[in-house]
Amino acid sequence: MNKMSIEYCTMWGYLDKALSLRETIEKRFGIKAELIKGTGGVFEVTLNNSLIFSKKELGRFPDDNEISDIIDEYEYVT
């Protein structure tokens, strides 16, 4: 079973983005991501304890299908 988490910045109001991403991932893959409150502008997505997206590293939010594409690739590899 896959384990996913989305750490989002509460200071900058990223909760809506985190909820939207969680809903998309749950509908498409059946994975219910854990939401983790953070600070400092973070929007970090992990899958099975591996960081798969980092706003902190990339300086941007994921594109519309970016996380889904990463999960598709991950599922193909594992």
C-alpha positions as CSV (number, residue, x, y, z in Angstrom):
1,M,0.0,0.0,0.0
2,N,1.3,3.4,-0.9
3,K,1.8,6.1,1.7
4,M,1.6,9.7,0.7
5,S,1.9,13.0,2.5
6,I,1.6,16.7,1.5
7,E,3.3,19.2,3.7
8,Y,1.9,22.7,3.1
9,C,2.5,26.1,4.4
10,T,-0.2,27.4,6.7
11,M,1.3,30.9,6.8
12,W,0.9,31.4,3.1
13,G,-2.5,29.7,2.9
14,Y,-1.6,26.6,0.8
15,L,-4.2,24.4,2.4
16,D,-6.6,24.7,-0.6
17,K,-3.8,23.6,-3.0
18,A,-3.0,20.6,-0.7
19,L,-6.7,19.6,-0.4
20,S,-7.2,19.8,-4.2
21,L,-4.1,17.7,-4.9
22,R,-5.2,15.2,-2.2
23,E,-8.6,14.9,-3.8
24,T,-7.1,14.4,-7.3
25,I,-4.7,11.7,-6.1
26,E,-7.4,9.9,-4.1
27,K,-9.8,9.8,-7.1
28,R,-7.1,8.7,-9.6
29,F,-5.0,6.3,-7.5
30,G,-7.0,5.5,-4.4
31,I,-4.3,7.0,-2.2
32,K,-5.4,9.3,0.6
33,A,-2.5,11.6,1.4
34,E,-1.8,12.8,4.9
35,L,-1.8,16.6,5.1
36,I,1.0,18.0,7.3
37,K,1.0,21.6,8.4
38,G,4.3,23.4,7.7
39,T,5.8,26.9,7.5
40,G,8.2,28.8,5.3
41,G,6.4,28.5,2.0
42,V,6.7,24.7,1.8
43,F,4.7,22.5,-0.5
44,E,6.4,19.1,-0.2
45,V,5.0,15.8,-1.6
46,T,6.3,12.5,-0.5
47,L,5.4,9.0,-1.7
48,N,6.5,6.0,0.4
49,N,8.9,8.3,2.3
50,S,10.6,9.6,-0.9
51,L,10.3,13.2,-1.7
52,I,8.7,13.4,-5.2
53,F,8.0,17.1,-5.4
54,S,9.5,20.1,-3.5
55,K,8.3,23.7,-4.1
56,K,11.2,24.7,-1.8
57,E,13.7,23.1,-4.3
58,L,12.0,24.1,-7.5
59,G,10.5,27.5,-6.5
60,R,7.1,26.7,-7.9
61,F,4.0,24.6,-7.4
62,P,3.5,21.4,-9.4
63,D,1.8,21.7,-12.8
64,D,-1.8,20.3,-13.1
65,N,-0.8,16.7,-13.9
66,E,2.8,16.7,-12.7
67,I,2.2,14.7,-9.5
68,S,0.0,12.2,-11.2
69,D,2.6,11.7,-13.9
70,I,5.3,11.1,-11.2
71,I,3.0,8.6,-9.4
72,D,2.4,6.8,-12.8
73,E,6.2,6.6,-13.3
74,Y,6.7,5.4,-9.8
75,E,4.0,2.7,-10.0
76,Y,5.6,1.6,-13.3
77,V,9.1,1.3,-11.7
78,T,8.0,-0.5,-8.5
